[in-house]
Amino acid sequence: MRTFDFNEKHAQANIGLAKKNSIKLPPIANQPGRWPQFLQPPLGKTLNVPPDPKGIFLEILRKNKGLLALAILVTSLSQLSSALLAWALGLLLDSGLDRGFGPHLIQPVLIFVGLLLVSTATTGTYQIVEIATWLQGQVRSARLAGQHVGNRRGKARVDMATGDIIATITTDAVHIGGLMSFLPDLIASVITTVVIAYLMLSVSVPLGLVVVIGMPLVVLALAFVIKPLQQRQQSQRDAQGDLTNIGTDVVTGLRVLRGIGGEDVFNERYKTLSQEARRRGVRTALPQAVLSSASQGLPHAFALMVVAIAAFMVLDGKLTAGEMIAFYGLAGYLMHPLFSIVGAMQFGTRAWVGLRKVARVKSLESTVSDERMQSDTRINASEGVPADVVVNASGNADDTAAAGGTSPQADLYRGSLRDGQTGVEFKAGVITALVAADPDKTAQLATRLSRVDDADQVFIGEVDLRTRPIDEVRDHIVLASSDDHLFNGTLRDNLLAGRADLHAPLTISNAIFETYLNNRVREERPLLKIEGHPEDDRLLAAMRTADAQDVLDSTPGGLDGIVAEKGRTLSGGQRQRVALARALATEADVVIAIEPTSAVDSHTESRIAHHLRANRSGRTTILVTASPLVLDQCDEVVLIDDEGREVARGTHAGLLAQAEQGDAGGLEYQRIVQRVMGGDQ
């Protein structure tokens, strides 16, 4: 795998496309040569935290402590300088009223102008750090959930709906980022409030006490609305997750729904769920509206009360005109801290719901791990077992024999494969077909053979696969499932999968130009032409074996051409053959393919079967299929019953011959084959 920076070529391609279509690209402002670290997205590994909402948030805060300290400093200076302008104006006014115009006004003028300059400078900087804290909080939580899902190993468990996971990464992470951006504002508001209260108490204790006591009462009144709001937001969030999930499912299976006439059923279910989401949204709107109204009305009423008291004190001679102006301005500014507190409450409730969802995603466990291997290593090391039969402590297989220096790993995956649950064995170096009356039974057995769940025991020769490193097993045993996915990107990257080049992120100008051109140029085109890729010959050979030349011909740019998300630009048969080619391109010692030709016509199926026989000769290949065209090209066919036990074994012709002789296994095999061919059972 290599890192490939294609920004320069990408820029040239965009310019060329714009000229070709007579499109003038929009002007882009100059970009800094290097963005500050806090404005760059985090890279590398995600946070290593347990699935606990509080722990996740605290770890995000810890990772951004420097940025948060800067944000608190800038926000505090911004709020304090803005708040103290009223105090400085009152000081200037009293100085002018008492002594008239003269040099004594220089000091209050300098104080006022200085505060004004600090407020102007920090207000602009405040916007930058606010965006930065939002970005870091959102991206870190989204990456935490996304990378954990992407790094889960083994088979998928229905622990959490797909739509719920998508909503967690795309929506809940935004709320977590929002709370991050409100924290500096909240802390600065507390600091500002303390300073304002001190100034007020130093001028008038009674009026200062009104502010000190009244503000917490206003906040407390608003807090009563928070709990029901949080509960209803959680309910609404669950309904939105269900709605997103059913939408995701229908996009995946739209063709199937149309084929079986299930569109009306889906429409009714979607209508029901969308109405439920709307109903919960309306219920959420009531406390949300009360909170919004109270957050606007209570602070204004509080400020009005403070100003009214100050006005009466001026009439009584207990306050000067300048002090009243200062009180008016300070009391008015107290609305900002209140708004910050209310905003933090609102984002806090949404963020807590989001953090719980992120924690739930983080709790999703892999079905396979290297823990068993590491445990065996510690046991063997403590018992003094020779190094040639253990796995070393670093987690890599130590295959160096004690004598002779040979490498047993080189031959390990050329042995026979055996399912520990049923005892069914697959010979090494041959193409074997797996057949059963129930296709799910063969798919389950074949899937187990690739070690997708450490609860299942699988042997390669006499070695338990669970004692080998997972990466090693994945390198040597490749599973082409019947529901393999294609991803948005080039055809080459889809075929390379985990071996694809890591592309450097697009620059801002390239991202803007790409979006601009995509909205104006309606033509399929390769993103870039990558000539001389070292894997191309292998990929093209795999595409020929999978009889997928038509995919190359129909995709503009061939291997450089773009495949849409989930392969929507390809037919079902094309997607299936690309997925098969992806497995074959690994040239693994063992390839397991589940129903690799179920979506293609008989002529294509026959060609694929002949290509597989020619190109996988001498390497272990297991095909889950009941197609006679494929079965006839296999070296061996294994028939299993509903329990997964072996019933019969032989060649396709041999098993049919057994059926003619009245053998029970042969007759069962014949019934399955005839059913697939559409004949009488």
N, C-alpha and C positions, 0 to 999 in steps of 0.2 A: 504494500500500500504506500502511495506517495501523496504528498500534499501538492496540489496543482493550483497556482495562482493564475487565473485566467482573466483578470480584470483588464489588462491592456488589450488582449485579443477581443474581449467582450466589448470594450469601448470602440475598437475599430469596426467590429461587426455592426454595432448600433449606428455608427456614422455612415457606414456603407448602406445599410438598410434605409436610413433616412434619405440619403441622396437618391437611391433607387426609386423611392416613392415620392420624391419632391416634398419631403417633410422637413420643416425647419425645427430643429431641436430647441427647447426653451433654454434661456440662459440660466446658469447655475452659479450661485455665489461662491466665492473663494472658500475653500475648506481649510481648517488648520492642518498643518503638517502632522501633528500628533494630538489626538484628543486626550483630555485629562483621563486618568485611569477610572475615575468615578462615572464618566460618561461612556465608558466602553462596556459592552456586555461581558459578563463573567464567562470564562472559558475553563476547560479542563473538567475534572471530576466534580460532582455535585457534593452537597453537604452530607456528611455521614452522621445522621441523626436518627434516633428511634422514632417510630410512628406515633408521636405525641404532639398535639397541636401547640401546646405551650412551649415544648422543647424546640420544635421547628422554628417558631417565631423568635425565640431567644437566640437561636443559632444564627438566624438571618441578621438579627441585630448585632450579634458579636462580629460577624463577618464584615459588617458595614459600620463598625464603631467610629472609624476615622471620618467617614463621610457624614455620619450622624452628628459628630462633634462639630464639624465645619458647618453643617446645616443649622444646628442649634445656635452657634455663634452668629452667623449671618442673620438668621431670622430674629434673634433677640435684639441685635443692633438695629435691624429694620423697624421692629415694633417699638422699641424704646425711643428711638430718635423721632419716629412719627408721633408717638404719644406725648413726648416731652415738648413738642412744638407748641401745644396749647399752654403749657406752663411757661415756656420762654416768651410767648406772646403776652401772657398776663404780666410777667415781670417787666417787659418792655413798656406795656401800657401804664403800669403803676409808676415806673420811673419817669415817664413823660408827663403824667398827670400831676405828680408831686413836684417836680422841679423844672418842668418845661423842656425846651429843646436845648441841648448842650453836650459837652464831652462825656458827661456821665452816661449818655445813651450808647456809647461805643461798646461797652462790655455786653449789655443785653442784646445789642444788634449782632455782635460777633457770635454770641451763644445761639441766637436764633438762626443765623445764616449757617453756622457750623452744623447744627442739627439738621437743617434743611439739606445740606450737601451730603451728610452721612445717610439720611433717609433716601435721597435720590440714588446714591451709589449702591446701597445695600438692597434696595427694592429690586433692581435689575438682577443683581447677583442671587437674590432669594429665589427668583424664578428658575434659575439654572440649577441650584441645589435641590429645589423641590422636584423638578423633573428627574434629576439624578436619583434621589431617594425612591421615587416612584418606580423608575426603571429597574433599579437594583432589587427592590422588593418583589416586583412582579416577575422579572426574569428568573430570579433565583428560585422562587416557589414553583414557577412553571417548569423550570429545568429539573427541579427535584422530583416532581411528579412524572414528567415526561421521560427522563432518563431511567427512572426506576421501572416504569412500564416497559420501555425499550430493552432494558437489560434483564428482564425476567427471562428465565431459561426453563426449557421444558415445554410441556403442553399447557394450553390456555385453560384456566379454570374460570367459571362464571362467578367470580367473587364480587365483581362490580361491573355494571353495564357499560358498554363501550361509550354510549352517549354521555354517561355520567363522568367518565374519565376525560372525555373531550371538553365538557363544560368546566371541569375542574381546572384544566390547563389553560383554557381560553378565557374563562369568565372569572372564576374564583381568584385566580392569580392577580387579576386586575384590582380586585378589592383589597387583597393583601398589600399590593403596592400602594394603593390609596391610603391605607392606614400608616404605612411607613412614611409617606410624605406628610401626614398630619402630625406625626409625633414631634418633630422639631417645632412645628407651629404651636402645638399644645404646650410644650415645655417653655417656649418663649412667651406664650401667653401668661403662664403662671408667673414667670419672672417679671413681666411687664405689670401684671396685676399687683404684685407685691410692691413694686416701686411706686405705682400710682397710689396704692393704699397708704404707703409711708408719707408721700407728699401731702395727701389729703389730711392725714392725721396730724401732720406737723402744722398745717394751717388751721384746721378745725377738728377737734376730737369728735364732737357729736356727729358732724357730717361724715367724717372719716369712718366712724363706726357703722353708720348707715350703709356705706359701701362695703365694708369688710364683712358685715353680717348679711347684708342683702344679697350679694353675689352668690354665696353658697346656697342660699335658699332658692334662688332662680334656677341654679344648676340642678338642685335636688328635685325641683318640680319637673324639670325636663327628664330627669332620670326615670321617673315613674312610667314614662311611655316606652322606655327602651326594651324592657323584658318582653312585653307582648309583641313588640315590633320584631325582636330577634326570633321569637318562636314562629311568627308568621312568615318571616323571610326564609327560615329553614324549610317550612312547608312548601313555600313557593319554589324554592331552589330544587327540592326533590321532584316536584312536578315538571319543572323545566328540564331536569336531567332525564326523566322518563320520555318526554317529548323529543328531546334530541336523540335519544337512543333509538326510538322507533323510526325517526327520520333517517338515521344512519343505516338501520337494517333495511329499509325499503330501497335506499340507493344501491345497496349491495345486491338485493334480490329482486329488482324491478322486473327484469326479464322473466324470472320465474313466476312472479305474481301475475304478469300478463298471460303467461302460458297456461296457468291453472285457473284463470279467472278470479284471482284473489284481490283485484284492485278495489272492489266495492267494500270488502271486509276491512282492508287497510284504511280506506277513507273513513269508514265509520269509527274505527278505533282511534285514528288520528284526530277525528273531530271530537270524540269523547275526551281524549287526553288534553287537547288544546283548550277545550272549554273548562276542564278542571284546572289547568294552569291559569286561565283567565280568572276563574272564580277565586283562586287563592291569591292572585295578584290584586284583585279588588279588595279582599280582606286585609291584605298587607297595606293597601293604600290608606286605610283609615288611620291607623297609628302613625303612618308616615306623614300624612297630612297634618295630624294633630301636632306632631313633633316639629314639622316645618313651620306651621303657624305660630306655635309657641316660641320657637327659636327666633322668630322675627318680632313677635309682639311683646314678649316679656322683657327683652333687653331694652326696647324703646320705651316701654312703660317705666322701667327702672331708671333709665337715664332722665326721663322727664321728671320723675319724682326727685332725683338728686338736684336737678337744676332749679326746680320750684323751691326746695328748701334753701338752696344757696341764694336765690333771689330775695326771699324773706330775710335772710341773714344780712344781706347788703342793706336792706331798708332799715334794719335795726342797728347798722353800723358795726356789725361783728365781722364783716368781710369787706374787702375793697373791691372795686370794679374789676381790677386785674385778676384778683383771686377768684371772683365769680366766673370770669371768662375762662380761667384755668380749670376751675371745677367743671364748667360746661364742656370744655374740650376733653378733659380727662374722663368725665363720665360718659361722654359720647364714644370715646375710644374704647371704653370698657365693653362695648358691644362686640368688638372684634375678638377679644378673648372668649367671650361667651359663644360667638359663632364657631370659634376654633374648637371649643369643648364639645358643642353639639355636633359639629362635623366629625370629630374624632369618635363620638358615640355612634353616629350613623355608620361610618366606615368600620368602626370596631365591631359592630354586630355583623355586618356583611363579611368582614375579614375573618372573624371567629368561625363563621359557618364555612368559609373557604378553607381555613386552616384545618378544620376537622375533615373536610373532604380530601385535602392533600395528605393528611395523616392516614386516612383510609386507603388512599392509593399506595402510600408508602408501606402499608401493612400487607399488601399483596405479596405473597411469597413465591419463590421459584420452586418448581417441582424437582429440580436437580441441583446439586452443588458438589463441591470438592471436599465437603466436610468429612465424608466417610473415608476418602483417600487420605486426608490429613490425619484422621484418627488412627487409621491403620499404620501410618508412618510412625506416629508416636509409640504405638504398641510394639511394632517391630523393632524400633530403635532401642526401646527399653529392654527388649529380650535379646538384643544382640544379633538379629537376623542379618545375613550378608546383604550388602548394598545392591547386588544384582537382582534381588527379588522384592525390593521395596521401592516406594516412591520417596524421593528426597524431601527434606524439610522445606525447601523453597517452593514446593508445589509442582515441580517438574518431574517427569518420569525419569528415573535413573536406570537406564537400560544397559549400562555397561556391565558385561558379565565379569565375574571375579577372575575367570581364566579365559584367555583367548582374545578378549577385547571385542567380541562381536556385538551386534545391536539387535536384540530380540524384537524390538519394536518394529523394525522393518518388515518382519514376517508375521507379526501378531495379527494384523487385520486381513491377512490372507488365509486365515483359518475359517472353519465353519462357524455359522451363527446359530445360536440356539436360544429359544424362548424358555425362560425358567419357569413360567407359569404352566405352560402346556407341554413342554418338552419337544415341540416341533423344531426340527433342525433343518438348516439350509446349507447345502454343500458349498464349499469354497470354489470360486472360479467358474461357476456356471450361472446361466440365466434360469431362474426358477419363478414359476407362476404360482400364485396363491389363490385358491378358489374356494368358495363356500356358497351355500344357498342364500345366506344372509350376508350381503356385501359389507355391512357394518362389522361383522366378526373378523373378516380378513383385514379390513382397514385398522381395526384395533390391534390385532396381532402385529401387523407390519409396523405400525407406529411405535409399539413397545420396543421393537428391535433396534430403534435408533436412540434408545435411552432418553425418553422424554419424561420419565417419572422414576425417581429412585425407589419408589415403592415396588417397582417391578424388577425382577432379576433377569438379566440378559447376559449370555456368555458368548465370548469370541474364543473359540477353542475351549480351553478350560479356565479362561480368565474371566472373572466377573467384571463387566464393563463399569460397574459402579466404583471400582478401585482404580480406574484410569482417569486422568485429568479430562474435564469436560471439553476443553478446547481441542485436545488430542482426538477425542471421540468424534467431534464435529468435523475435524479435518479428514477423517478416514471413513466415516459413515454419514451419508447425506440422504435426507428424506425429502422427496418431492410429493408434498401432500396434495390432496384433491382440491383444497381451498387455499392454495398459495396465492399471495397477493403481489401485485405489481405496484410500483410507486412512481410518483411524479419525478421525472428526470429522463436522462438519455436511455436509449435501449441498451447501450453498453453498460451503464451503471446498474441497470436492472439485472443484466446477466452476470455481472461481477458480484453483485450483492455486497457482502462484507469485505470483499477484496477491492471494491471500487476506490478510485482516487478521492481524497478529501479535498474538496474545492474550497479555496479561501473565500470568505464572505465578499459579496459585491460591495463596492464603494457606494456612497450615497448617490453620486451622480449617475453611476451605472444603473442603480436600482430605479432612480427617477426616469431615466431614459427608457429603460426596459418597459416600465409601466406605461409611459407615454406612447411608445411605439405600439405596444400590444393593443392599446385602445383605438389605434388608427390603421393598423395593418392587419387585415384579415387573411392571413396565409399561414399554412403550416410550414415551419422551417426549423432547421437544427439550431440549437443555441450557439454552438461553435463547432468547428471541424477540428477534431483532434487526430492528427495524422501520425501513423507509426506507433500506435499504442502496443506495448509488448504482448498484451493478451489477445489481440484481435484475431490472430490465426486460430487460437483455441476456441474463441467464441464463435467464429464463423463455422468451424467444424462441428461444434455442438448444435448450432442452428440447422446445419444440413442433416445431422442425425435426427433431430426432432422434426424434420421436414417443414421448417419454418422460413424457407426462402421468401415466401410471399409476404411475410412480416417485414423483412428487410426491403423488399421492393415497394411496399405500400407506405412505409414510414419515410417521409422526406429526410434525407441525410443518412439513411441506413442506421448504422450503429450510433451515429451522432444525433439521430432523430429523437424527438421528444415523445415520451409515452405519458399519457395523462394519468392522474391519480386513479388507482385501482384498474389501470389499463382500459379506461373507458373508450379510448380511440381504437381499440382492437376488438375483434369478435371473440366470442367465448372460446372457440377452437384455437384462435391465435394466442389468446392469453394462456391457455393450457400448454401449448407447444413451447411458448417462451419460458414458462415455468419449468418444463421438462429440460429445455436446453440449459437453463441456469444450473440445474443439478448436474447435468452431464458435463458442463464446462469445468466443474471442479476436478474431474478425472479421479474421483475418490475410489478407494479400494472397494467400497460397498455403496451401491446406489439402490435406494428403495423408492419405488414410484407407485403411488396409489391411483388407480384408474387413469393412466396417463393418456389414454386415447378415447375417453368417453364422449368428448365433444367434437370429434372429427368424423368425416365420412369414411366409408369402408376403404376407398382407394388410398386415402391419406394414411389410414390406420395400417394398411398392409405395408406401405412404404416405410413407416416408422418402425414397424416390427422387424423388417429386413435390415434397416439401418442399425437398430439396436443389436441385433445378432452379430452383425459384422464389426461394430465398433466397441462393443462391450465383451468381446470374446476373451476368455481367460480371466475376467474379473467378476466378482460376485455381484449379481444383479437380481433384485427381487421385485416382481411386478404383481400388483393386485389387479387382476382382470379376469373376466370370464369370456372375453372375445375370442372366438376360434381363430381369427386371423393372427392374433398375438400368441395365443397358446400354441399354435402350430410351430412357431419359431423359437419356443423355449426349450431348453435342454431337459427341464423336468417340471412337472406339475404336481403340486401338493394340494389335496382336497381335505378340508377340515369340516367338522360338524359344528353345531350351534354352541358347543362348549369350547371350541377352539382346538379340539383334539384331532390328530391326524387320522383320516379315514382311508385314504388311498394315496399312492405315489407312483408316478411313472411319466411317460411321455404322453402328449395329447393323443396320438394315434394308439398308443398302448392301452390307455384307459378306455378309449372307445371300443377297442378290441375286447377288453374285459367285460364291457357292457353286453356285447354280443354273446358272450359266454354265460351271462346271467349273474356275474359277480355283483354283489350289492353296492360296493363302492363305485364300480364302473357304471352301474345303472344310475346312481345318484349324480355322478359327474355328467352323464349323458343328458339327464333331465335339465341340469343347470345350463349346459351349453345350448340345448335345443330352445330353452326359454329365451336365452339371449339372442338366438338367431330368429326368434319369432315362430318357431315350429311348435308342434304338439309336444306336450309334456308327458 
